[in-house]
Amino acid sequence: MLTVGLLVRVHARPGKEAEIESFLRERLGRIEDDSDPPTWFALRIDCATYGIFDAFTEDTGRQAHLTGKVAAALMERADELFARPPTVERVDVLAAKLPA
């Protein structure tokens, strides 16, 4: 059962929206074979705000993900792509419905 998650918001530098979308789509290909996180979403919230939501069965998976490859790649390009540093919120999953 999914119990914890991460909600990450990033704000695009003007003109960097397409690069952010491409970056997020590429991340999916790199984590599809990983067991953690079991659930991962890349989001467009508005024309310049993007997000990542992922959920985990336990906090150790969430903690490991914060120091993993996707997080490192995100921070590596933060100054280039984002108008301000990403916000990372640790969240609790209260309920979820996922495909079987």
FENZIPE-V484210 format. One record per residue. RES is the residue in one letter. PHI is phi in radians with two decimals (999 if undefined). PSI is psi in whole degrees, 0 to 359 (NA if undefined). Layout:
res={RES | RES}
phi={PHI | PHI}
psi={PSI | PSI}
This chain:
res={M | L | T | V | G | L | L | V | R | V | H | A | R | P | G | K | E | A | E | I | E | S | F | L | R | E | R | L | G | R | I | E | D | D | S | D | P | P | T | W | F | A | L | R | I | D | C | A | T | Y | G | I | F | D | A | F | T | E | D | T | G | R | Q | A | H | L | T | G | K | V | A | A | A | L | M | E | R | A | D | E | L | F | A | R | P | P | T | V | E | R | V | D | V | L | A | A | K | L | P | A}
phi={999 | -1.31 | -2.17 | -2.39 | -2.67 | -2.27 | -2.13 | -1.98 | -2.05 | -2.29 | -2.05 | -1.22 | -1.17 | -0.94 | 1.50 | -1.79 | -1.03 | -1.11 | -1.15 | -1.13 | -1.07 | -1.11 | -1.00 | -1.14 | -1.12 | -1.13 | -1.07 | -1.00 | -1.05 | -1.46 | -1.88 | -0.99 | -1.53 | -1.42 | -1.43 | -2.07 | -1.38 | -1.23 | -2.31 | -2.54 | -2.29 | -1.85 | -2.20 | -1.90 | -1.57 | -2.63 | -1.11 | -2.25 | -2.05 | -2.21 | -2.60 | -2.26 | -2.17 | -2.37 | -2.26 | -2.36 | -1.42 | -2.70 | -1.15 | -1.12 | -1.15 | -1.09 | -1.08 | -1.12 | -1.15 | -1.10 | -1.96 | -1.54 | -1.15 | -1.15 | -1.08 | -1.12 | -1.13 | -1.09 | -1.24 | -1.10 | -1.86 | -1.00 | -1.09 | -1.28 | -1.70 | -1.92 | -1.27 | -2.66 | -1.03 | -1.05 | -1.74 | -2.10 | -2.00 | -1.49 | -2.20 | -1.78 | -1.54 | -1.52 | -2.80 | -2.65 | -2.22 | -2.18 | -1.08 | -1.33}
psi={137 | 129 | 334 | 160 | 180 | 137 | 114 | 130 | 138 | 147 | 121 | 141 | 147 | 131 | 357 | 6 | 313 | 323 | 321 | 315 | 317 | 315 | 313 | 319 | 322 | 325 | 322 | 315 | 330 | 340 | 355 | 327 | 352 | 148 | 336 | 132 | 148 | 336 | 130 | 131 | 138 | 134 | 146 | 118 | 316 | 191 | 339 | 2 | 130 | 163 | 164 | 131 | 128 | 151 | 151 | 159 | 340 | 163 | 332 | 324 | 318 | 314 | 317 | 322 | 326 | 336 | 14 | 190 | 318 | 315 | 318 | 317 | 322 | 312 | 330 | 327 | 7 | 312 | 325 | 318 | 331 | 144 | 336 | 166 | 147 | 146 | 133 | 118 | 130 | 128 | 158 | 136 | 117 | 326 | 153 | 147 | 120 | 156 | 149 | NA}
